[in-house]
Amino acid sequence: MVKKQAKDLIKGEKIKINNQEYVVEGVEVSKLGKQGKPKCRIEALDSSGKKLVIIKLADFEFELV
């Protein structure tokens, strides 16, 4: 099982969320927020083409497929 931090994801990588596979379409990393940690906005597509937007801390680890 390979894991990668949210800030290190790149377009085209496949990640697993709630036992479903998604393909990363884009990642935006914000500057430090009120809590002192940057956040990432990740756009991903599922197998049917439905778009999912996820906002997580930059150091959150996703499981790669």
C-alpha positions in Angstrom: 0.0 0.0 0.0 1.6 3.2 -1.2 0.6 6.5 0.4 1.2 10.1 -0.8 0.6 13.4 0.9 -2.1 15.6 -0.6 0.3 18.4 -1.6 2.4 15.9 -3.6 -0.4 14.5 -5.8 -0.2 15.2 -9.5 -2.7 15.1 -12.3 -3.4 11.6 -13.6 -2.7 9.7 -10.4 -5.3 7.3 -9.0 -6.3 7.7 -5.4 -8.7 5.6 -3.2 -11.4 7.3 -1.1 -14.0 5.3 0.8 -13.0 2.2 -1.3 -13.7 4.0 -4.6 -11.0 4.9 -7.1 -10.7 8.5 -8.4 -8.3 10.0 -10.9 -6.8 13.3 -9.8 -7.6 16.2 -12.2 -5.9 19.0 -10.4 -4.4 20.1 -7.0 -4.3 23.6 -5.6 -2.3 24.3 -2.4 -3.3 27.3 -0.4 -1.1 29.4 1.8 -1.0 29.1 5.6 -4.5 29.5 7.1 -5.8 30.5 10.6 -4.6 27.1 12.0 -1.1 27.6 10.6 -1.3 24.7 8.1 -1.8 24.9 4.3 -4.8 23.2 2.7 -5.2 21.4 -0.6 -8.2 21.6 -3.0 -8.2 18.4 -5.0 -10.4 17.8 -8.0 -10.9 14.2 -9.0 -13.1 12.1 -11.3 -14.7 8.7 -10.5 -15.1 5.9 -13.1 -18.4 7.4 -14.4 -16.9 10.8 -14.9 -18.5 12.4 -11.9 -16.4 15.3 -10.4 -15.5 15.3 -6.7 -13.9 18.2 -4.9 -12.0 17.4 -1.7 -10.4 19.8 0.7 -7.8 18.4 3.1 -4.7 19.5 5.0 -1.6 19.4 2.8 0.0 16.7 4.9 -3.1 14.4 4.7 -2.1 11.0 3.2 -4.1 9.4 0.4 -3.7 5.8 -0.6 -2.6 5.4 -4.3 -4.1 2.7 -6.5 
